[in-house]
Protein backbone atom coordinates (compact mmCIF):
# COMPACT_ATOMS: atom_id res chain seq x y z
CA UNK A 1 0.00 0.00 0.00
CA UNK A 2 2.81 2.42 0.83
CA UNK A 3 4.45 1.85 -2.56
CA UNK A 4 1.23 2.87 -4.29
CA UNK A 5 1.01 6.09 -2.29
CA UNK A 6 4.66 6.89 -2.98
CA UNK A 7 4.09 6.10 -6.66
CA UNK A 8 1.10 8.41 -6.89
CA UNK A 9 2.99 11.23 -5.17
CA UNK A 10 5.98 10.76 -7.50
CA UNK A 11 3.73 10.82 -10.55
CA UNK A 12 2.01 14.02 -9.42
CA UNK A 13 5.30 15.71 -8.56
CA UNK A 14 6.83 14.56 -11.85
CA UNK A 15 3.97 15.97 -13.90
CA UNK A 16 4.11 19.24 -11.97
CA UNK A 17 7.88 19.51 -12.57
CA UNK A 18 7.47 18.80 -16.27
CA UNK A 19 4.78 21.46 -16.58
CA UNK A 20 6.93 23.95 -14.67
CA UNK A 21 9.90 23.23 -16.93
CA UNK A 22 7.79 23.65 -20.04
CA UNK A 23 6.40 26.94 -18.75
CA UNK A 24 9.93 28.24 -18.30
CA UNK A 25 10.88 26.93 -21.76
CA UNK A 26 7.89 28.66 -23.35
CA UNK A 27 8.20 31.98 -21.46
CA UNK A 28 8.64 35.21 -23.38
CA UNK A 29 11.99 35.97 -21.75
CA UNK A 30 13.27 32.55 -22.75
CA UNK A 31 12.10 33.08 -26.33
CA UNK A 32 14.04 36.34 -26.49
CA UNK A 33 17.14 34.72 -24.99
CA UNK A 34 16.90 31.82 -27.44
CA UNK A 35 16.60 34.24 -30.36
CA UNK A 36 19.64 36.26 -29.29
CA UNK A 37 22.01 33.67 -27.85
CA UNK A 38 20.45 30.33 -28.75
CA UNK A 39 20.64 29.14 -25.14
CA UNK A 40 17.80 27.64 -23.13
CA UNK A 41 17.85 28.06 -19.32
CA UNK A 42 19.02 24.99 -17.44
CA UNK A 43 15.93 25.26 -15.21
CA UNK A 44 13.73 24.43 -18.18
CA UNK A 45 15.68 21.30 -19.06
CA UNK A 46 16.00 20.27 -15.42
CA UNK A 47 12.27 20.62 -14.85
CA UNK A 48 11.25 18.70 -17.96
CA UNK A 49 13.81 15.90 -17.64
CA UNK A 50 13.53 15.67 -13.86
CA UNK A 51 9.76 15.56 -14.10
CA UNK A 52 9.86 12.78 -16.66
CA UNK A 53 12.27 10.72 -14.56
CA UNK A 54 10.22 11.31 -11.41
CA UNK A 55 7.01 10.25 -13.18
CA UNK A 56 8.67 7.11 -14.57
CA UNK A 57 9.95 6.12 -11.13
CA UNK A 58 6.44 6.73 -9.79
CA UNK A 59 4.97 4.47 -12.46
CA UNK A 60 7.34 1.65 -11.51
CA UNK A 61 6.37 1.98 -7.84
CA UNK A 62 2.67 2.12 -8.64
CA UNK A 63 2.54 -1.49 -9.87
PQR file of N, CA, C, O and H, with PARSE charges and radii, in Angstrom:
ATOM      1  N   UNK A   1       0.818  -1.196   0.000 -0.4000 1.5000
ATOM      2  CA  UNK A   1       0.000   0.000   0.000 -0.0000 2.0000
ATOM      3  C   UNK A   1       0.865   1.265   0.000  0.5500 1.7000
ATOM      4  O   UNK A   1       0.556   2.235  -0.693 -0.5500 1.4000
ATOM      5  N   UNK A   2       1.942   1.249   0.775 -0.4000 1.5000
ATOM      6  CA  UNK A   2       2.809   2.423   0.833 -0.0000 2.0000
ATOM      7  C   UNK A   2       3.474   2.706  -0.502  0.5500 1.7000
ATOM      8  O   UNK A   2       3.674   3.867  -0.862 -0.5500 1.4000
ATOM      9  H   UNK A   2       2.194   0.461   1.338  0.4000 1.0000
ATOM     10  N   UNK A   3       3.824   1.643  -1.252 -0.4000 1.5000
ATOM     11  CA  UNK A   3       4.445   1.845  -2.556 -0.0000 2.0000
ATOM     12  C   UNK A   3       3.491   2.534  -3.517  0.5500 1.7000
ATOM     13  O   UNK A   3       3.918   3.340  -4.344 -0.5500 1.4000
ATOM     14  H   UNK A   3       3.662   0.701  -0.960  0.4000 1.0000
ATOM     15  N   UNK A   4       2.206   2.228  -3.416 -0.4000 1.5000
ATOM     16  CA  UNK A   4       1.228   2.874  -4.289 -0.0000 2.0000
ATOM     17  C   UNK A   4       1.099   4.358  -3.956  0.5500 1.7000
ATOM     18  O   UNK A   4       0.998   5.190  -4.858 -0.5500 1.4000
ATOM     19  H   UNK A   4       1.859   1.574  -2.744  0.4000 1.0000
ATOM     20  N   UNK A   5       1.104   4.685  -2.696 -0.4000 1.5000
ATOM     21  CA  UNK A   5       1.013   6.094  -2.292 -0.0000 2.0000
ATOM     22  C   UNK A   5       2.258   6.853  -2.743  0.5500 1.7000
ATOM     23  O   UNK A   5       2.158   7.961  -3.268 -0.5500 1.4000
ATOM     24  H   UNK A   5       1.187   4.009  -1.964  0.4000 1.0000
ATOM     25  N   UNK A   6       3.423   6.257  -2.536 -0.4000 1.5000
ATOM     26  CA  UNK A   6       4.663   6.892  -2.980 -0.0000 2.0000
ATOM     27  C   UNK A   6       4.650   7.043  -4.497  0.5500 1.7000
ATOM     28  O   UNK A   6       5.073   8.074  -5.019 -0.5500 1.4000
ATOM     29  H   UNK A   6       3.504   5.356  -2.109  0.4000 1.0000
ATOM     30  N   UNK A   7       4.172   6.033  -5.204 -0.4000 1.5000
ATOM     31  CA  UNK A   7       4.090   6.097  -6.657 -0.0000 2.0000
ATOM     32  C   UNK A   7       3.185   7.212  -7.137  0.5500 1.7000
ATOM     33  O   UNK A   7       3.528   7.941  -8.068 -0.5500 1.4000
ATOM     34  H   UNK A   7       3.828   5.195  -4.780  0.4000 1.0000
ATOM     35  N   UNK A   8       2.032   7.347  -6.505 -0.4000 1.5000
ATOM     36  CA  UNK A   8       1.097   8.407  -6.886 -0.0000 2.0000
ATOM     37  C   UNK A   8       1.706   9.780  -6.634  0.5500 1.7000
ATOM     38  O   UNK A   8       1.587  10.677  -7.469 -0.5500 1.4000
ATOM     39  H   UNK A   8       1.754   6.755  -5.748  0.4000 1.0000
ATOM     40  N   UNK A   9       2.355   9.946  -5.492 -0.4000 1.5000
ATOM     41  CA  UNK A   9       2.994  11.225  -5.167 -0.0000 2.0000
ATOM     42  C   UNK A   9       4.098  11.542  -6.174  0.5500 1.7000
ATOM     43  O   UNK A   9       4.215  12.680  -6.627 -0.5500 1.4000
ATOM     44  H   UNK A   9       2.452   9.217  -4.814  0.4000 1.0000
ATOM     45  N   UNK A  10       4.908  10.540  -6.526 -0.4000 1.5000
ATOM     46  CA  UNK A  10       5.982  10.764  -7.496 -0.0000 2.0000
ATOM     47  C   UNK A  10       5.432  11.122  -8.871  0.5500 1.7000
ATOM     48  O   UNK A  10       6.003  11.962  -9.566 -0.5500 1.4000
ATOM     49  H   UNK A  10       4.813   9.615  -6.158  0.4000 1.0000
ATOM     50  N   UNK A  11       4.335  10.496  -9.266 -0.4000 1.5000
ATOM     51  CA  UNK A  11       3.727  10.824 -10.555 -0.0000 2.0000
ATOM     52  C   UNK A  11       3.226  12.261 -10.554  0.5500 1.7000
ATOM     53  O   UNK A  11       3.462  13.001 -11.508 -0.5500 1.4000
ATOM     54  H   UNK A  11       3.871   9.814  -8.701  0.4000 1.0000
ATOM     55  N   UNK A  12       2.542  12.655  -9.501 -0.4000 1.5000
ATOM     56  CA  UNK A  12       2.008  14.016  -9.419 -0.0000 2.0000
ATOM     57  C   UNK A  12       3.138  15.042  -9.408  0.5500 1.7000
ATOM     58  O   UNK A  12       3.069  16.051 -10.110 -0.5500 1.4000
ATOM     59  H   UNK A  12       2.350  12.054  -8.725  0.4000 1.0000
ATOM     60  N   UNK A  13       4.170  14.789  -8.621 -0.4000 1.5000
ATOM     61  CA  UNK A  13       5.301  15.710  -8.561 -0.0000 2.0000
ATOM     62  C   UNK A  13       6.026  15.752  -9.906  0.5500 1.7000
ATOM     63  O   UNK A  13       6.448  16.819 -10.351 -0.5500 1.4000
ATOM     64  H   UNK A  13       4.226  13.970  -8.051  0.4000 1.0000
ATOM     65  N   UNK A  14       6.172  14.604 -10.546 -0.4000 1.5000
ATOM     66  CA  UNK A  14       6.829  14.560 -11.846 -0.0000 2.0000
ATOM     67  C   UNK A  14       6.086  15.348 -12.906  0.5500 1.7000
ATOM     68  O   UNK A  14       6.699  16.073 -13.690 -0.5500 1.4000
ATOM     69  H   UNK A  14       5.830  13.737 -10.184  0.4000 1.0000
ATOM     70  N   UNK A  15       4.771  15.210 -12.935 -0.4000 1.5000
ATOM     71  CA  UNK A  15       3.967  15.967 -13.902 -0.0000 2.0000
ATOM     72  C   UNK A  15       4.064  17.459 -13.605  0.5500 1.7000
ATOM     73  O   UNK A  15       4.188  18.268 -14.524 -0.5500 1.4000
ATOM     74  H   UNK A  15       4.273  14.621 -12.299  0.4000 1.0000
ATOM     75  N   UNK A  16       4.008  17.824 -12.330 -0.4000 1.5000
ATOM     76  CA  UNK A  16       4.111  19.239 -11.965 -0.0000 2.0000
ATOM     77  C   UNK A  16       5.476  19.810 -12.376  0.5500 1.7000
ATOM     78  O   UNK A  16       5.552  20.932 -12.876 -0.5500 1.4000
ATOM     79  H   UNK A  16       3.907  17.166 -11.583  0.4000 1.0000
ATOM     80  N   UNK A  17       6.550  19.043 -12.167 -0.4000 1.5000
ATOM     81  CA  UNK A  17       7.878  19.508 -12.572 -0.0000 2.0000
ATOM     82  C   UNK A  17       7.982  19.658 -14.087  0.5500 1.7000
ATOM     83  O   UNK A  17       8.569  20.621 -14.581 -0.5500 1.4000
ATOM     84  H   UNK A  17       6.488  18.131 -11.760  0.4000 1.0000
ATOM     85  N   UNK A  18       7.417  18.715 -14.812 -0.4000 1.5000
ATOM     86  CA  UNK A  18       7.474  18.795 -16.271 -0.0000 2.0000
ATOM     87  C   UNK A  18       6.703  20.011 -16.779  0.5500 1.7000
ATOM     88  O   UNK A  18       7.154  20.693 -17.699 -0.5500 1.4000
ATOM     89  H   UNK A  18       6.940  17.933 -14.411  0.4000 1.0000
ATOM     90  N   UNK A  19       5.555  20.283 -16.189 -0.4000 1.5000
ATOM     91  CA  UNK A  19       4.779  21.461 -16.583 -0.0000 2.0000
ATOM     92  C   UNK A  19       5.536  22.738 -16.242  0.5500 1.7000
ATOM     93  O   UNK A  19       5.561  23.677 -17.038 -0.5500 1.4000
ATOM     94  H   UNK A  19       5.188  19.730 -15.441  0.4000 1.0000
ATOM     95  N   UNK A  20       6.148  22.776 -15.074 -0.4000 1.5000
ATOM     96  CA  UNK A  20       6.932  23.948 -14.668 -0.0000 2.0000
ATOM     97  C   UNK A  20       8.098  24.176 -15.631  0.5500 1.7000
ATOM     98  O   UNK A  20       8.359  25.308 -16.038 -0.5500 1.4000
ATOM     99  H   UNK A  20       6.127  22.014 -14.427  0.4000 1.0000
ATOM    100  N   UNK A  21       8.792  23.104 -15.990 -0.4000 1.5000
ATOM    101  CA  UNK A  21       9.897  23.228 -16.930 -0.0000 2.0000
ATOM    102  C   UNK A  21       9.441  23.704 -18.295  0.5500 1.7000
ATOM    103  O   UNK A  21      10.114  24.516 -18.930 -0.5500 1.4000
ATOM    104  H   UNK A  21       8.580  22.185 -15.658  0.4000 1.0000
ATOM    105  N   UNK A  22       8.301  23.206 -18.750 -0.4000 1.5000
ATOM    106  CA  UNK A  22       7.789  23.648 -20.042 -0.0000 2.0000
ATOM    107  C   UNK A  22       7.354  25.104 -20.002  0.5500 1.7000
ATOM    108  O   UNK A  22       7.534  25.831 -20.979 -0.5500 1.4000
ATOM    109  H   UNK A  22       7.754  22.547 -18.234  0.4000 1.0000
ATOM    110  N   UNK A  23       6.783  25.537 -18.882 -0.4000 1.5000
ATOM    111  CA  UNK A  23       6.396  26.943 -18.748 -0.0000 2.0000
ATOM    112  C   UNK A  23       7.615  27.860 -18.820  0.5500 1.7000
ATOM    113  O   UNK A  23       7.556  28.930 -19.426 -0.5500 1.4000
ATOM    114  H   UNK A  23       6.637  24.946 -18.088  0.4000 1.0000
ATOM    115  N   UNK A  24       8.704  27.445 -18.209 -0.4000 1.5000
ATOM    116  CA  UNK A  24       9.932  28.238 -18.305 -0.0000 2.0000
ATOM    117  C   UNK A  24      10.443  28.221 -19.741  0.5500 1.7000
ATOM    118  O   UNK A  24      10.865  29.254 -20.260 -0.5500 1.4000
ATOM    119  H   UNK A  24       8.752  26.575 -17.717  0.4000 1.0000
ATOM    120  N   UNK A  25      10.409  27.063 -20.384 -0.4000 1.5000
ATOM    121  CA  UNK A  25      10.883  26.925 -21.756 -0.0000 2.0000
ATOM    122  C   UNK A  25      10.081  27.785 -22.724  0.5500 1.7000
ATOM    123  O   UNK A  25      10.623  28.295 -23.705 -0.5500 1.4000
ATOM    124  H   UNK A  25      10.066  26.223 -19.962  0.4000 1.0000
ATOM    125  N   UNK A  26       8.786  27.946 -22.446 -0.4000 1.5000
ATOM    126  CA  UNK A  26       7.894  28.663 -23.351 -0.0000 2.0000
ATOM    127  C   UNK A  26       7.698  30.133 -22.961  0.5500 1.7000
ATOM    128  O   UNK A  26       6.930  30.840 -23.613 -0.5500 1.4000
ATOM    129  H   UNK A  26       8.346  27.532 -21.649  0.4000 1.0000
ATOM    130  N   UNK A  27       8.368  30.596 -21.922 -0.4000 1.5000
ATOM    131  CA  UNK A  27       8.196  31.975 -21.457 -0.0000 2.0000
ATOM    132  C   UNK A  27       8.753  32.968 -22.477  0.5500 1.7000
ATOM    133  O   UNK A  27       9.637  32.641 -23.269 -0.5500 1.4000
ATOM    134  H   UNK A  27       8.992  30.021 -21.392  0.4000 1.0000
ATOM    135  N   UNK A  28       8.221  34.174 -22.438 -0.4000 1.5000
ATOM    136  CA  UNK A  28       8.640  35.214 -23.380 -0.0000 2.0000
ATOM    137  C   UNK A  28      10.122  35.562 -23.210  0.5500 1.7000
ATOM    138  O   UNK A  28      10.830  35.760 -24.197 -0.5500 1.4000
ATOM    139  H   UNK A  28       7.503  34.440 -21.794  0.4000 1.0000
ATOM    140  N   UNK A  29      10.584  35.635 -21.976 -0.4000 1.5000
ATOM    141  CA  UNK A  29      11.993  35.970 -21.751 -0.0000 2.0000
ATOM    142  C   UNK A  29      12.912  34.879 -22.302  0.5500 1.7000
ATOM    143  O   UNK A  29      13.997  35.168 -22.806 -0.5500 1.4000
ATOM    144  H   UNK A  29      10.008  35.473 -21.174  0.4000 1.0000
ATOM    145  N   UNK A  30      12.476  33.639 -22.201 -0.4000 1.5000
ATOM    146  CA  UNK A  30      13.268  32.546 -22.751 -0.0000 2.0000
ATOM    147  C   UNK A  30      13.284  32.607 -24.269  0.5500 1.7000
ATOM    148  O   UNK A  30      14.307  32.325 -24.892 -0.5500 1.4000
ATOM    149  H   UNK A  30      11.595  33.404 -21.791  0.4000 1.0000
ATOM    150  N   UNK A  31      12.160  32.970 -24.866 -0.4000 1.5000
ATOM    151  CA  UNK A  31      12.101  33.079 -26.328 -0.0000 2.0000
ATOM    152  C   UNK A  31      13.059  34.158 -26.831  0.5500 1.7000
ATOM    153  O   UNK A  31      13.719  33.983 -27.856 -0.5500 1.4000
ATOM    154  H   UNK A  31      11.329  33.199 -24.360  0.4000 1.0000
ATOM    155  N   UNK A  32      13.128  35.265 -26.110 -0.4000 1.5000
ATOM    156  CA  UNK A  32      14.043  36.344 -26.492 -0.0000 2.0000
ATOM    157  C   UNK A  32      15.492  35.889 -26.336  0.5500 1.7000
ATOM    158  O   UNK A  32      16.326  36.140 -27.206 -0.5500 1.4000
ATOM    159  H   UNK A  32      12.592  35.408 -25.278  0.4000 1.0000
ATOM    160  N   UNK A  33      15.786  35.216 -25.219 -0.4000 1.5000
ATOM    161  CA  UNK A  33      17.137  34.717 -24.989 -0.0000 2.0000
ATOM    162  C   UNK A  33      17.535  33.700 -26.050  0.5500 1.7000
ATOM    163  O   UNK A  33      18.663  33.717 -26.543 -0.5500 1.4000
ATOM    164  H   UNK A  33      15.108  35.011 -24.512  0.4000 1.0000
ATOM    165  N   UNK A  34      16.595  32.804 -26.403 -0.4000 1.5000
ATOM    166  CA  UNK A  34      16.897  31.815 -27.443 -0.0000 2.0000
ATOM    167  C   UNK A  34      17.151  32.486 -28.784  0.5500 1.7000
ATOM    168  O   UNK A  34      18.006  32.040 -29.549 -0.5500 1.4000
ATOM    169  H   UNK A  34      15.679  32.790 -26.003  0.4000 1.0000
ATOM    170  N   UNK A  35      16.414  33.559 -29.077 -0.4000 1.5000
ATOM    171  CA  UNK A  35      16.597  34.245 -30.357 -0.0000 2.0000
ATOM    172  C   UNK A  35      17.942  34.958 -30.424  0.5500 1.7000
ATOM    173  O   UNK A  35      18.565  35.013 -31.484 -0.5500 1.4000
ATOM    174  H   UNK A  35      15.720  33.922 -28.456  0.4000 1.0000
ATOM    175  N   UNK A  36      18.389  35.504 -29.298 -0.4000 1.5000
ATOM    176  CA  UNK A  36      19.642  36.265 -29.285 -0.0000 2.0000
ATOM    177  C   UNK A  36      20.854  35.352 -29.141  0.5500 1.7000
ATOM    178  O   UNK A  36      21.795  35.437 -29.930 -0.5500 1.4000
ATOM    179  H   UNK A  36      17.883  35.460 -28.436  0.4000 1.0000
ATOM    180  N   UNK A  37      20.833  34.484 -28.140 -0.4000 1.5000
ATOM    181  CA  UNK A  37      22.015  33.668 -27.850 -0.0000 2.0000
ATOM    182  C   UNK A  37      21.882  32.215 -28.267  0.5500 1.7000
ATOM    183  O   UNK A  37      22.891  31.538 -28.465 -0.5500 1.4000
ATOM    184  H   UNK A  37      20.069  34.415 -27.500  0.4000 1.0000
ATOM    185  N   UNK A  38      20.670  31.728 -28.405 -0.4000 1.5000
ATOM    186  CA  UNK A  38      20.455  30.328 -28.748 -0.0000 2.0000
ATOM    187  C   UNK A  38      20.452  29.401 -27.548  0.5500 1.7000
ATOM    188  O   UNK A  38      20.313  28.188 -27.703 -0.5500 1.4000
ATOM    189  H   UNK A  38      19.850  32.278 -28.245  0.4000 1.0000
ATOM    190  N   UNK A  39      20.604  29.955 -26.350 -0.4000 1.5000
ATOM    191  CA  UNK A  39      20.645  29.141 -25.137 -0.0000 2.0000
ATOM    192  C   UNK A  39      19.268  29.035 -24.499  0.5500 1.7000
ATOM    193  O   UNK A  39      18.461  29.963 -24.553 -0.5500 1.4000
ATOM    194  H   UNK A  39      20.717  30.940 -26.223  0.4000 1.0000
ATOM    195  N   UNK A  40      19.023  27.879 -23.895 -0.4000 1.5000
ATOM    196  CA  UNK A  40      17.804  27.644 -23.131 -0.0000 2.0000
ATOM    197  C   UNK A  40      18.213  27.519 -21.666  0.5500 1.7000
ATOM    198  O   UNK A  40      19.203  26.851 -21.367 -0.5500 1.4000
ATOM    199  H   UNK A  40      19.678  27.125 -23.852  0.4000 1.0000
ATOM    200  N   UNK A  41      17.476  28.145 -20.743 -0.4000 1.5000
ATOM    201  CA  UNK A  41      17.854  28.064 -19.324 -0.0000 2.0000
ATOM    202  C   UNK A  41      17.898  26.613 -18.832  0.5500 1.7000
ATOM    203  O   UNK A  41      17.081  25.782 -19.228 -0.5500 1.4000
ATOM    204  H   UNK A  41      16.672  28.687 -20.986  0.4000 1.0000
ATOM    205  N   UNK A  42      18.855  26.337 -17.976 -0.4000 1.5000
ATOM    206  CA  UNK A  42      19.019  24.990 -17.435 -0.0000 2.0000
ATOM    207  C   UNK A  42      17.811  24.590 -16.596  0.5500 1.7000
ATOM    208  O   UNK A  42      17.506  23.403 -16.481 -0.5500 1.4000
ATOM    209  H   UNK A  42      19.518  27.013 -17.654  0.4000 1.0000
ATOM    210  N   UNK A  43      17.113  25.573 -16.004 -0.4000 1.5000
ATOM    211  CA  UNK A  43      15.933  25.261 -15.207 -0.0000 2.0000
ATOM    212  C   UNK A  43      14.851  24.605 -16.050  0.5500 1.7000
ATOM    213  O   UNK A  43      14.130  23.731 -15.570 -0.5500 1.4000
ATOM    214  H   UNK A  43      17.361  26.537 -16.097  0.4000 1.0000
ATOM    215  N   UNK A  44      14.737  25.019 -17.298 -0.4000 1.5000
ATOM    216  CA  UNK A  44      13.729  24.435 -18.180 -0.0000 2.0000
ATOM    217  C   UNK A  44      14.041  22.972 -18.446  0.5500 1.7000
ATOM    218  O   UNK A  44      13.165  22.115 -18.339 -0.5500 1.4000
ATOM    219  H   UNK A  44      15.324  25.729 -17.689  0.4000 1.0000
ATOM    220  N   UNK A  45      15.298  22.687 -18.794 -0.4000 1.5000
ATOM    221  CA  UNK A  45      15.677  21.302 -19.056 -0.0000 2.0000
ATOM    222  C   UNK A  45      15.597  20.466 -17.785  0.5500 1.7000
ATOM    223  O   UNK A  45      15.133  19.326 -17.824 -0.5500 1.4000
ATOM    224  H   UNK A  45      16.010  23.384 -18.881  0.4000 1.0000
ATOM    225  N   UNK A  46      16.034  21.009 -16.678 -0.4000 1.5000
ATOM    226  CA  UNK A  46      16.001  20.267 -15.418 -0.0000 2.0000
ATOM    227  C   UNK A  46      14.572  19.930 -15.019  0.5500 1.7000
ATOM    228  O   UNK A  46      14.299  18.824 -14.550 -0.5500 1.4000
ATOM    229  H   UNK A  46      16.411  21.935 -16.646  0.4000 1.0000
ATOM    230  N   UNK A  47      13.666  20.872 -15.202 -0.4000 1.5000
ATOM    231  CA  UNK A  47      12.272  20.618 -14.855 -0.0000 2.0000
ATOM    232  C   UNK A  47      11.641  19.567 -15.738  0.5500 1.7000
ATOM    233  O   UNK A  47      10.951  18.673 -15.248 -0.5500 1.4000
ATOM    234  H   UNK A  47      13.888  21.770 -15.582  0.4000 1.0000
ATOM    235  N   UNK A  48      11.869  19.662 -17.038 -0.4000 1.5000
ATOM    236  CA  UNK A  48      11.246  18.705 -17.957 -0.0000 2.0000
ATOM    237  C   UNK A  48      11.848  17.301 -17.810  0.5500 1.7000
ATOM    238  O   UNK A  48      11.112  16.316 -17.746 -0.5500 1.4000
ATOM    239  H   UNK A  48      12.430  20.388 -17.436  0.4000 1.0000
ATOM    240  N   UNK A  49      13.163  17.210 -17.758 -0.4000 1.5000
ATOM    241  CA  UNK A  49      13.807  15.899 -17.645 -0.0000 2.0000
ATOM    242  C   UNK A  49      13.600  15.314 -16.250  0.5500 1.7000
ATOM    243  O   UNK A  49      13.299  14.129 -16.107 -0.5500 1.4000
ATOM    244  H   UNK A  49      13.761  18.010 -17.810  0.4000 1.0000
ATOM    245  N   UNK A  50      13.761  16.143 -15.228 -0.4000 1.5000
ATOM    246  CA  UNK A  50      13.533  15.668 -13.862 -0.0000 2.0000
ATOM    247  C   UNK A  50      12.100  15.222 -13.637  0.5500 1.7000
ATOM    248  O   UNK A  50      11.852  14.232 -12.948 -0.5500 1.4000
ATOM    249  H   UNK A  50      14.005  17.106 -15.344  0.4000 1.0000
ATOM    250  N   UNK A  51      11.161  15.949 -14.215 -0.4000 1.5000
ATOM    251  CA  UNK A  51       9.758  15.559 -14.096 -0.0000 2.0000
ATOM    252  C   UNK A  51       9.474  14.247 -14.778  0.5500 1.7000
ATOM    253  O   UNK A  51       8.729  13.421 -14.251 -0.5500 1.4000
ATOM    254  H   UNK A  51      11.363  16.753 -14.774  0.4000 1.0000
ATOM    255  N   UNK A  52      10.059  14.039 -15.951 -0.4000 1.5000
ATOM    256  CA  UNK A  52       9.856  12.776 -16.661 -0.0000 2.0000
ATOM    257  C   UNK A  52      10.444  11.604 -15.883  0.5500 1.7000
ATOM    258  O   UNK A  52       9.824  10.546 -15.778 -0.5500 1.4000
ATOM    259  H   UNK A  52      10.665  14.710 -16.379  0.4000 1.0000
ATOM    260  N   UNK A  53      11.638  11.798 -15.340 -0.4000 1.5000
ATOM    261  CA  UNK A  53      12.272  10.723 -14.558 -0.0000 2.0000
ATOM    262  C   UNK A  53      11.459  10.428 -13.304  0.5500 1.7000
ATOM    263  O   UNK A  53      11.249   9.268 -12.950 -0.5500 1.4000
ATOM    264  H   UNK A  53      12.142  12.658 -15.425  0.4000 1.0000
ATOM    265  N   UNK A  54      11.009  11.476 -12.643 -0.4000 1.5000
ATOM    266  CA  UNK A  54      10.216  11.311 -11.414 -0.0000 2.0000
ATOM    267  C   UNK A  54       8.911  10.564 -11.716  0.5500 1.7000
ATOM    268  O   UNK A  54       8.507   9.682 -10.958 -0.5500 1.4000
ATOM    269  H   UNK A  54      11.180  12.418 -12.931  0.4000 1.0000
ATOM    270  N   UNK A  55       8.265  10.916 -12.810 -0.4000 1.5000
ATOM    271  CA  UNK A  55       7.008  10.252 -13.180 -0.0000 2.0000
ATOM    272  C   UNK A  55       7.267   8.789 -13.547  0.5500 1.7000
ATOM    273  O   UNK A  55       6.465   7.920 -13.203 -0.5500 1.4000
ATOM    274  H   UNK A  55       8.592  11.632 -13.426  0.4000 1.0000
ATOM    275  N   UNK A  56       8.361   8.506 -14.233 -0.4000 1.5000
ATOM    276  CA  UNK A  56       8.673   7.111 -14.571 -0.0000 2.0000
ATOM    277  C   UNK A  56       8.960   6.276 -13.328  0.5500 1.7000
ATOM    278  O   UNK A  56       8.517   5.131 -13.237 -0.5500 1.4000
ATOM    279  H   UNK A  56       9.012   9.212 -14.512  0.4000 1.0000
ATOM    280  N   UNK A  57       9.692   6.832 -12.380 -0.4000 1.5000
ATOM    281  CA  UNK A  57       9.945   6.121 -11.128 -0.0000 2.0000
ATOM    282  C   UNK A  57       8.628   5.894 -10.389  0.5500 1.7000
ATOM    283  O   UNK A  57       8.417   4.832  -9.802 -0.5500 1.4000
ATOM    284  H   UNK A  57      10.052   7.762 -12.455  0.4000 1.0000
ATOM    285  N   UNK A  58       7.747   6.886 -10.418 -0.4000 1.5000
ATOM    286  CA  UNK A  58       6.436   6.731  -9.793 -0.0000 2.0000
ATOM    287  C   UNK A  58       5.622   5.638 -10.440  0.5500 1.7000
ATOM    288  O   UNK A  58       4.923   4.893  -9.754 -0.5500 1.4000
ATOM    289  H   UNK A  58       7.918   7.748 -10.895  0.4000 1.0000
ATOM    290  N   UNK A  59       5.704   5.530 -11.760 -0.4000 1.5000
ATOM    291  CA  UNK A  59       4.974   4.465 -12.460 -0.0000 2.0000
ATOM    292  C   UNK A  59       5.486   3.085 -12.088  0.5500 1.7000
ATOM    293  O   UNK A  59       4.705   2.139 -11.979 -0.5500 1.4000
ATOM    294  H   UNK A  59       6.273   6.136 -12.318  0.4000 1.0000
ATOM    295  N   UNK A  60       6.789   2.964 -11.893 -0.4000 1.5000
ATOM    296  CA  UNK A  60       7.336   1.647 -11.506 -0.0000 2.0000
ATOM    297  C   UNK A  60       6.930   1.282 -10.078  0.5500 1.7000
ATOM    298  O   UNK A  60       6.745   0.104  -9.773 -0.5500 1.4000
ATOM    299  H   UNK A  60       7.423   3.732 -11.982  0.4000 1.0000
ATOM    300  N   UNK A  61       6.793   2.255  -9.220 -0.4000 1.5000
ATOM    301  CA  UNK A  61       6.370   1.981  -7.842 -0.0000 2.0000
ATOM    302  C   UNK A  61       4.865   1.724  -7.738  0.5500 1.7000
ATOM    303  O   UNK A  61       4.403   1.096  -6.785 -0.5500 1.4000
ATOM    304  H   UNK A  61       6.943   3.213  -9.468  0.4000 1.0000
ATOM    305  N   UNK A  62       4.124   2.199  -8.698 -0.4000 1.5000
ATOM    306  CA  UNK A  62       2.667   2.117  -8.638 -0.0000 2.0000
ATOM    307  C   UNK A  62       2.162   0.698  -8.887  0.5500 1.7000
ATOM    308  O   UNK A  62       1.049   0.362  -8.481 -0.5500 1.4000
ATOM    309  H   UNK A  62       4.499   2.709  -9.472  0.4000 1.0000
ATOM    310  N   UNK A  63       2.958  -0.131  -9.543 -0.4000 1.5000
ATOM    311  CA  UNK A  63       2.541  -1.489  -9.873 -0.0000 2.0000
ATOM    312  C   UNK A  63       2.263  -2.308  -8.685  0.5500 1.7000
ATOM    313  O   UNK A  63       1.901  -3.477  -8.812 -0.5500 1.4000
ATOM    314  H   UNK A  63       3.862   0.142  -9.873  0.4000 1.0000
TER
END
